[in-house]
Amino acid sequence: MSNSTTTIALVEDDHAGELLTLRRAAFVTEAQLYDDPHIPPLTQTLAELRDDLARDDVVTIGAWEGHRMIGSVRVEIEGEKATLGRLAVAPDKQARGIGTEMLFAVLPYLPEQTKEIWVFTGKDSKQNLAMYTKHGYEEQYDKAAGDLTYTYLRRVLGAAGAQSVPQDSTPGQL
């Protein structure tokens, strides 16, 4: 991670444009990997993103270095299940642990009744799969969506403390 202080907070509507820009920049490499410029993070409109941010069942958090958003993750809540999506890190900030920090930063935002967290990524996204499995996510199944095949992974949250932030992190700040 960089030497600057990174702050974690909910992404509000006034940051929608910045979030859209971050996601597009971060997902270009995925689009190149799959030779598909039409993956959802690259085709979502600003209006669609704003609608998503306004949903009661979705939480989107961001990581900021000063005034610049450098990371984000979207969490959809459905009963006892949370599904992470669109984990994005600015290209010039990748490979510094920010994606991992975002994985853990969502935990304080989950409802108490959350028992499992799901995530999906492209089957050929080896770096993403390695990060998720390193942090307790287990591959469950693959599912085709058009020309892409997604791998779905799950992490079961255990007893007390399983939803806590790692000891070397502080909620709200990295």
Secondary structure in CASP SS format (residue, H / E / C, confidence):
PFRMAT SS
TARGET T0000
AUTHOR 0000-0000-0000
METHOD secondary structure of the structure
MODEL  1
M C 1.00
S C 1.00
N C 1.00
S C 1.00
T C 1.00
T E 1.00
T E 1.00
I E 1.00
A E 1.00
L E 1.00
V C 1.00
E C 1.00
D H 1.00
D H 1.00
H H 1.00
A H 1.00
G H 1.00
E H 1.00
L H 1.00
L H 1.00
T H 1.00
L H 1.00
R H 1.00
R H 1.00
A H 1.00
A H 1.00
F H 1.00
V H 1.00
T H 1.00
E H 1.00
A H 1.00
Q H 1.00
L H 1.00
Y C 1.00
D C 1.00
D C 1.00
P C 1.00
H C 1.00
I C 1.00
P H 1.00
P H 1.00
L H 1.00
T H 1.00
Q C 1.00
T C 1.00
L H 1.00
A H 1.00
E H 1.00
L H 1.00
R H 1.00
D H 1.00
D H 1.00
L H 1.00
A H 1.00
R C 1.00
D C 1.00
D C 1.00
V E 1.00
V E 1.00
T E 1.00
I E 1.00
G E 1.00
A E 1.00
W E 1.00
E E 1.00
G C 1.00
H C 1.00
R E 1.00
M E 1.00
I E 1.00
G E 1.00
S E 1.00
V E 1.00
R E 1.00
V E 1.00
E E 1.00
I E 1.00
E E 1.00
G C 1.00
E C 1.00
K E 1.00
A E 1.00
T E 1.00
L E 1.00
G E 1.00
R E 1.00
L E 1.00
A E 1.00
V E 1.00
A C 1.00
P H 1.00
D H 1.00
K H 1.00
Q C 1.00
A C 1.00
R C 1.00
G C 1.00
I H 1.00
G H 1.00
T H 1.00
E H 1.00
M H 1.00
L H 1.00
F H 1.00
A H 1.00
V C 1.00
L H 1.00
P H 1.00
Y H 1.00
L C 1.00
P C 1.00
E C 1.00
Q C 1.00
T C 1.00
K C 1.00
E E 1.00
I E 1.00
W E 1.00
V E 1.00
F E 1.00
T E 1.00
G E 1.00
K C 1.00
D C 1.00
S C 1.00
K H 1.00
Q H 1.00
N H 1.00
L H 1.00
A H 1.00
M H 1.00
Y H 1.00
T H 1.00
K H 1.00
H C 1.00
G C 1.00
Y C 1.00
E E 1.00
E E 1.00
Q E 1.00
Y E 1.00
D E 1.00
K E 1.00
A E 1.00
A E 1.00
G C 1.00
D C 1.00
L E 1.00
T E 1.00
Y E 1.00
T E 1.00
Y E 1.00
L E 1.00
R E 1.00
R E 1.00
V E 1.00
L C 1.00
G C 1.00
A C 1.00
A C 1.00
G C 1.00
A C 1.00
Q C 1.00
S C 1.00
V C 1.00
P C 1.00
Q C 1.00
D C 1.00
S C 1.00
T E 1.00
P C 1.00
G C 1.00
Q E 1.00
L C 1.00
END
